């Protein structure tokens, strides 16, 4: 039952979700409506009419393609449909009469089908498919009504809007427009017969208008060209042609008698007129045909209409004194049968003369007629050139002849003259004809090079004035070898460098000439070996005939750029003439050498950091062996692009490298990149490049302060004090300085030095206990479990200017157990800042723990007993020392010097008397004159007197010292000093319990250093007296432990005014029954010394076998 209910409920729910549909809504709109134009309301047209409540649901377009969806839009709230984009019916539907777009509108559970019908408007103008001007050709003489087709216009609109009507604006032209009734084809029809000769083209406008309202009109220009047909015959300008005057019977052959003229109205070949004799068959009558044949023999009619005399005229032999003939004019149609002609008459009259002019004949001097002889240049005056024969048929006539200039342009009359053969002007008779014979002779000496040919005319005239002329005669002047070769211009040849083909580089015949001709002008070439440099002669060859200059080997312009050849040039005449010319050869440069840097495998440059840009780093120089004028040898520089070169720039011309920004050595200390040197050839593809690797080192300046490390557990801020005695190292601090060299060297300073409990080593940063820490009182506010003492430390470098870090606060922590143990032991420090070691200083508290009453009583009893024993010991000691207090002090120092000298190094800083208050600083130096070798431990000389402390004390050593003194094993001298200096007495047994002041320290270092770095060798050859000074006091003690072994120590101090005295002490011979114990240092219970009986090499070997010493420790001389 429950399942049935659930099923029915689901069916009802699905029924509610089903979208209801209705009939579609149809809307009509015109195309090209403005965007956002409303054309319907879906809510009103459908939902309101159906009584459907739309509520707050939204309207949206549905089932529309993307193309159509973009055309329309619907208001989601009001349901109004509007135009969203331009609607063009011609683009959407083209020729479809009914253009409809369908889509649905979705509103919650209802879907409405929408159909939008797009109506056409007259928005398109009829358009012709062809060019702006249409050219139509129509042949003339076509029948009336001849038509040619023309492309119609197109209008994409529908109905009347797309229906086109046409109109021809012909402006009076004989054309009409005729459309085809079948296919709508458009024709232009000639309304009358066309004549091209009257008008060859017509321009009209064709209009195409639609039937829209208002109508839209398109137009096109129409040009009708009338093509020609051969419908016109040539027409002579006149029917009869004759010369204005009769022509003389003496008219020369080829002279123009007259010129014909005719015209043809046609065009092209149809209008081209050609003249000729009329055909003989077309001439009527035998007499006229005879005249036509005579005219053809006597005259010539050229195609262009000239009538030319073909043969000489003879008036006396002519039956008729005029010649009449017919000529025609025809067009030049390609079709012979289509040619048109016309005819005209020509009449030529001949005039007569009463005598004959003389005739002139020119022959060679030998009598060959016709002909003219030649003459060699340089002939003497009067040389015969030709023979002239003059004839005149007239009887008793006189003839005179002269030489006139010919057509060659030379003044022949200046060179020649006529000389009678017989020497008389009387003619000789040949029958009835008078004959005169002349020689043509030279008037001047002839030069062929100036006038190689002379042309002349012989003009003869008779007594009646009739004349005759002999034309076209020329005399050739033959050559003789009278000219040497001539250099036209300086010979400069160019040869290509590295041209392995060895091609000719030039032809000498281009630079030389010979004014003669023939064999006299033919040149021969040869290299003048005597006048030519041997290398040049071995490098080039000259062809004897052609004059070609050819290299014999590959040229190198960088080795030699110019050559000079001496070439002998001679002709082939007899005798031969020659000249020697210079041939300069320049070797053209090719870009065959890359730029090379001077001394560059790898260039090292340096620049201080932080220099302001553009800081000059250095300058590179590259050389190119090529020629610089053409760019092959001109060098420009650039940097190869890289991350490291981006920090620099280079001057392309000078090669100067500059930093473009300030450099920071701590960020980057070295830059390495390549510098390119490029030549500049005119052809960019032939560029060559040289490279150089450049390394720039950025030198350091002191621009960084040291920074102290605090990085537990390796670099803690708190140090635990496990031992309270002075000299104990509780830890060390480390500072970093990113600079280098002296700028990176760090020294450490304790700023709260007034505390005086601790000190920091200036070089290593080790923190030492400087005063006994027994009985340190707890600071206010601290826990009872430990005592924490502040330490303010800073680090400074040694650069210029000096830079220091910010002070860092450290703490020295004394655990409660360490303080309690120190209080219980009572403390036995030998450094109490000028007080007795048993006194309690002002910085400490005797105990950190609360004891019970029993403990206090026990401590008091023990303390009392110890005080009594101490007093007794002091009294005994004072009694023993009174006799030789000064000697004891000197002996102690000598013992310490002997022990230190055994290793070759040593430094002792002694304190002043405990009773003195003024601060003093004294230290001792051990010098071994014979053993300047490396040997740890060494005594520092550059310690910080404000921060480094140490003490030497041992009761057992003191007791052994006294025993040794009693046995007289050590002889020493006491040096008298003023009371401001130390009274501490050291010897080969240890040291007294004298207190050292705060300024006096001993520092022991395990570093191996040469003696010359810290110590000053003293003169041991003689005893010296040292005068005291205010700033520095010195005391020297000499002690000899073994023969030939001299060791010294030097005590330095300041502030005293007393004098020093050096005493040489010679020890007594040792007794075999009482040998000295092993000598050397005892550090932390480990022996570092060596037997005094050993040699120096054995001592050095024993020393090198010892374990290294700790940087700072409590030590005593043994």
Secondary structure, DSSP 8 states (H G I E B T S, - for coil): -HHHHHHHHHHHHHHHHS-EE---EEEEEETT--TT-EEEEHIIIIIIHHT---TT---EEES--HHHHTTEEE-TTT-EEEE-S---HHHHTTT-SSEEEEEEEEETTEEEEEEEEEE--S----EESS-SEEEEEEETT--TT-EEEE--EE--S-GGGT-EEEEEE-TT-SEEEEE-TTT--EEEEESS---TTT-SEEEEEEEEEESSSS--EEEEEEEEEEE--S----EES-SEE--SS-EETT--TT-EEEE--EE-SS-GGGG-EEEEE--GGGS-SHHHHHHHHHHHHHEEE-TTSEEEE-S---GGG-SSSEEEEEEEEEE--SSGGG--EEEEEEEEEEE--SS---EEEEEETT--BS----EETT--TT-EEEEEEEEE-STT--EEEEEEE-TTSS-GGGTEEEEESSSSS--EEETTEEEEEEEEEESS---TTT-SEEEEEEEEEETTS-EEEEEEEEEEEE--S----EE-S-EEEEEETT-TT--EEEEGGGTEE-SS-GGGT-EEEEE-TTTS-HHHHHHEEE-TTT-EEEESS---TTT--EEEEEEEEEESSSS--EEEEEEEEEEE--S----EETT-SEEEEEEETT--SSEEEEE--EE--S-STTSTT-EEEEE---TTGGGEEE-TTT-EEEESS---TTT-SEEEEEEEEEE--SSGGG--EEEEEEEEEEE--S----EE--BTTTB-SEEE----STT-EEEE--EE-SS-GGGT-EEEEES-GGG-SEEE-TTT-EEEE-S--TT----TT--TTEEEEEEEEEEEESSSS--B---EEEEEEEEHHHHHHHHHH----S-STTS-TTS--TT--S-SS---HHHHHHHHHHHHHHHHHHHHHHHHHHHHHHTTHHHHHHHHHHHHHHHHHHHT--EE-----TT--S----EEEEEETT-----SSEE-SS--TTT-------HHHHHHHHHHHHTT----------TTS----EETTEE------TT----EE-----HHHH------SS-------SS-EEEEEEEESSTT--EEEEEEESS--------EEE-----TTS----BSEEETTEE--B-TTS-HHHHHHHHHTS----SS--EEE-
